[in-house]
Amino acid sequence: MAFLLRGAHVVDPQVGLDGVADVLIDGDKIAEVGQGLEPPADAEVIDASGKYLVPGLVDMHVHFRDPGFEYKETIDTGSRAAAHGGFTDVATMPNTDPVTDTGAEIRYQIDRGKHAGLVHIRPIGALTRGEKGEALSEIGDMVMEGAAAFSDDGHGVQSAGMMRTCMEYVSQFDRAVLAHCEIDSLTTNGVINEGKASTRLGMFGWPALGEELEIYRDIELAKLTGCRFHVCHISTAKGLDLVRAAKKEGLPVTCEVTPHHLFLNEDDITPTYNTNLKMNPPLRTKADMEALVEGICDGSIDCVVTDHAPHAPHEKDCEWEIAFFGCVGLETSLPLMLTKLVLPGKMSWSRLVEVMAVNPRKVLTLEPVKVEAGSTADLTLIDPAAEIEVTEDWLQGKAKNSAFLGWHLTGAASDVFCAGKRTLTDGVVTPA
Amino acid sequence: MFVKNLIDTYSLTADDITQILDTAQAFESVNNSRTIKKVPALRGRTIVNLFLEPSTRTKSSFELAEKRLSADSLSMGGSTSSVVKGESLADTIQTISAMNVDMFVCRARLAGTPQRITENTDAVVINAGDGKHQHPTQAMLDLYTMRKHFGHLDGLKVAIVGDLAHSRVCGSLAPALKTMGAEVTLVGPPTFQVDDPDWFGCPQTAHFDDVIEDMDVIYMLRVQLERMEGAAIPSRREYNRLYGLDMTRVNRMKDDAIIMHPGPMNRGMEINADVADCSRSRILNQVNAGVLTRMAEMYLLLGGENNGISA
């Protein structure tokens, strides 16, 4: 199947493109990029004028709950949410049941993703067996089966010695360690940011230091071991300063931020105890939020990820202290970035492409996708004028626990091509 | 009353609080002087006492207040409730509401439970203590006790002493006192201090002995013995020495100053036995005020002021 995308504003800083061009997709590759391209006889011509065409978006931090928690989400339903949100690739975290800590489980996820056929699944393997932080998992086996990176996401590796061993071992492969930085003895029982919010709402606090101290430890371990180290879902200004300092020192350190930490803060949690705002790490202060926005715009933060965390209704429709952590995010990530940062002019389109497409591929050591002839045809077409209201019905994944329900957003993906296959057509996931 | 439900004290205005205290005062003769301690004010109204964690004094106080007002009441909780059988709170509340009740009085281990109940019923909800969050009816009885002794609340200096961070009593009393113009000082070991005293607008100190002479009210909080498991304090003995109210400290108090405690007391830990029973102690007055103020709250929230029935 061939497609000719005509007249889109193409943005790809990797090849210096930021202007109107035609793009011809043939099979799973980009065949040609240029002006006034003529469609081959079998090509479907798509009028893309007024829209933006960018390399396929990558969310390098999602939870698809498959296998083990299929009542929350599956690779099939998560893939639908991903395509609806404009993504061509997602990296799935290993806190499944069983934990994804062997090559066979990596292979299962990739195969299941191919069967769903909507998005490239890039599984992340557990650093330690069962994510228990005690013994190395079969990291080499998982690399050979296609693991994109390694993480015990959901927990920090509590022992500094064990984390050193993990980083040393991973350093022999061309892969990064992605760390959920949390010192359990500082965050015990914490369910909300420590400070005003914990005082106001009368619950145990989760102090910023519980994250920052482990970021500092792991940066130093990266320096010691030479392992590439990536901080998951950074949430505080101080943690970001630590990453900035590490980068300045030339260390192989990167980090990511979620839209909910960019656009919500602890003051948004009212006495109605809306459990869709219960996160790990928690929503922090307004000052932290503003520092993160500055960081994603100025290049200090490398990637936007959603930490897409689907939960069943009964796991959220309950008292805050017993509600599960996390919210879904795949479908609101791009619209939020457009509405809050790109369209108001705080972030350029090329910076958006870096944080949502180029940099995540670098961290995951995926083959780069560029808008040029010969590249894989992973492409996202964005309608900057699309008006959406975030409702449960609008969300295409299995779970509805969005922190942004009721929000009105401007700008969304209209079409997605994943290896040349059209997985989103005018905002509708295909095949439906 | 400007509020439909009594969930927290920071939503109450000074007028709301004054109205509760004045109404409670009007009920004083019913409870404290009459032989027949009953008025028909809430006859035919149905109140459900949902106590999801153990309580002796608060539950008894509500039950008696309901009887004094002639309400029909039903008490449930603990091992008799469906909540422990795995039913969700929302299902339990919707089920009971379907029987057509007028009010829920709820005690819960988890913060925000009373608010969640309001989202699942049209009945009025009174928070009888939710986790570490709020205990507004305790705050009202405390204010009543203070006003009874001093004749006013404005300008009173009150020290709240003890396990501040884990205390719904502190969480509701401090804002209510501030609303009424009192000055509050929080006193406790750093491991028990609140995360953000600025939110209360109160100074917070670890040095009990520095503030005793200035205070009109010294309010001792119960130390939850189970909190000691986390080693927030080294021992009962040391806590008593640094933060316990003993006669040496009592003798340094202002002549007219009083001692309060929400109960149940750990005698010999946060308060010594002789102090609990001394003439400054208002601890049993607080218990008595609990019935009066709870009568007032239920009466006002169920529209008693408008239904033509006088106390």
Boltz contact constraints between the chains, C-beta under 6 A:
constraints:
  - contact:
      token1: [A, 194]
      token2: [B, 195]
      max_distance: 6.0
  - contact:
      token1: [A, 195]
      token2: [B, 195]
      max_distance: 6.0
  - contact:
      token1: [A, 195]
      token2: [B, 196]
      max_distance: 6.0
  - contact:
      token1: [A, 196]
      token2: [B, 196]
      max_distance: 6.0
  - contact:
      token1: [A, 196]
      token2: [B, 199]
      max_distance: 6.0
  - contact:
      token1: [A, 198]
      token2: [B, 195]
      max_distance: 6.0
  - contact:
      token1: [A, 199]
      token2: [B, 194]
      max_distance: 6.0
  - contact:
      token1: [A, 199]
      token2: [B, 195]
      max_distance: 6.0
  - contact:
      token1: [A, 199]
      token2: [B, 196]
      max_distance: 6.0
  - contact:
      token1: [A, 199]
      token2: [B, 199]
      max_distance: 6.0
  - contact:
      token1: [A, 200]
      token2: [B, 199]
      max_distance: 6.0
  - contact:
      token1: [A, 201]
      token2: [B, 111]
      max_distance: 6.0
  - contact:
      token1: [A, 202]
      token2: [B, 111]
      max_distance: 6.0
  - contact:
      token1: [A, 202]
      token2: [B, 131]
      max_distance: 6.0
  - contact:
      token1: [A, 202]
      token2: [B, 132]
      max_distance: 6.0
  - contact:
      token1: [A, 202]
      token2: [B, 133]
      max_distance: 6.0
  - contact:
      token1: [A, 202]
      token2: [B, 171]
      max_distance: 6.0
  - contact:
      token1: [A, 203]
      token2: [B, 111]
      max_distance: 6.0
  - contact:
      token1: [A, 205]
      token2: [B, 195]
      max_distance: 6.0
  - contact:
      token1: [A, 271]
      token2: [B, 115]
      max_distance: 6.0
  - contact:
      token1: [A, 273]
      token2: [B, 112]
      max_distance: 6.0
  - contact:
      token1: [A, 273]
      token2: [B, 115]
      max_distance: 6.0
  - contact:
      token1: [A, 319]
      token2: [B, 110]
      max_distance: 6.0
  - contact:
      token1: [A, 319]
      token2: [B, 112]
      max_distance: 6.0
  - contact:
      token1: [A, 319]
      token2: [B, 113]
      max_distance: 6.0
  - contact:
      token1: [A, 320]
      token2: [B, 112]
      max_distance: 6.0
  - contact:
      token1: [A, 321]
      token2: [B, 110]
      max_distance: 6.0
